[in-house]
């Protein structure tokens, strides 16, 4: 198994998934679009609000735009 150096892991492009509920805000990173979509949908099912995915290029997508990532 190859380990990533600190520089590699810091510069790796990631999808950021965030949302909030009554207890506070959560912000998570995922390595792939599939993993980001899965986590965002899980947050929605758990009742989180304002769920968003930020792509590695900085595009912020709301739930009604998630299908753009699947295309």
QUIVENLIN-V240642 format. One record per residue. N is the residue number from 1. NEAR is the number of other ideal C-beta (glycine too) atoms within 8 Angstrom. D_FIRST is the distance of its C-alpha to the first C-alpha in whole Angstrom. Layout:
{{N:NEAR:D_FIRST} {N:NEAR:D_FIRST}}
//
This chain:
{{1:2:0} {2:3:4} {3:4:6} {4:7:10} {5:6:13} {6:6:16} {7:6:18} {8:8:15} {9:8:15} {10:6:19} {11:6:19} {12:8:17} {13:4:20} {14:8:20} {15:14:23} {16:11:25} {17:16:27} {18:12:30} {19:14:33} {20:9:35} {21:10:37} {22:2:40} {23:3:37} {24:5:36} {25:6:34} {26:10:30} {27:7:28} {28:8:24} {29:8:21} {30:12:20} {31:7:17} {32:7:19} {33:8:23} {34:6:23} {35:10:21} {36:14:24} {37:12:26} {38:9:25} {39:11:25} {40:15:29} {41:9:30} {42:8:29} {43:12:31} {44:11:34} {45:6:34} {46:7:34} {47:6:37} {48:11:35} {49:7:38} {50:7:37} {51:13:34} {52:11:32} {53:14:29} {54:11:29} {55:10:27} {56:6:25} {57:4:28} {58:6:30} {59:6:32} {60:8:33} {61:11:34} {62:8:36} {63:7:35} {64:4:38} {65:7:36} {66:13:33} {67:6:34} {68:7:33} {69:11:30} {70:7:30} {71:4:32}}
//
